[in-house]
Amino acid sequence: MTHPPDGAPPPSLRCAPGGGAPNPLTPGQLAQLDQLVKSGHLRRVPPDLFKAQRFWSMARENLEELPNIHSEHVRYAVAYNASHDVGEGLMAAFGFRTAGNQGQHVSVGKFMKVVLGESSAVEAFDSLRMKRNQIRYVGTGVGSAEVALAADVGKTLLARAEQLLGA
């Protein structure tokens, strides 16, 4: 996706009438997000499409750089971060962010499940998160198949986010 020199989002990024936020979520999705706010997982912030685009650009760059990284655990971390960045971008676009409590990565997954719907990629994000925690906090290893799955999930989530917003 090419960006205008002034950093504005491309004209193809669909926004609700009046600009600012993406097309509205369904009443059911809004109710689920309200529950995540009430439960302390999320907080509301002004929608920020520029921030969303920056997160997606980082996700895309991470995925493109994977072939240049030789360490499996580093490749896994970079691929996982790409998926996480997709979620952060979606939250920015719709005017949410994690509440800053423990479990911020869990909150990103919960948000993606509401906004993108249940899919194998969204469900896999939670498994990737748990594996990331095992690598990060327990020191377990990771294999090339797990890295490939993490990369595929990142690519799928990025495509879904951009499709949702018409980017």
LINQUIRA-V797524 format. One line per field, one symbol per residue. ss: DSSP state (H for helix, E for strand, - for the rest). burial: + if it has 9 or more other C-alpha atoms within 8 Angstrom, else -. A space follows every 50 residues. Layout:
ss=???
burial=???
//
This chain:
ss=--------------------------HHHHHHHHHHHH---EEE----HH HHHHHHHHHHHHHHHHHH---HHHHHHHHHHHHHHHHHHHHHHH-EEE-- ---HHHHHHHHHHHHH---HHHHHHHHHHHHHHHHHHH-----HHHHHHH HHHHHHHHHHHHHHH--
burial=--------++--++++---+++------++-++--++--++++---++++ ++++++-+++-++--+--+--++++++++++++++++++++++++++++- ---+-++++-++++-+----++++++-++--++++------+---++--+ +-++++++-+++--+-+
//
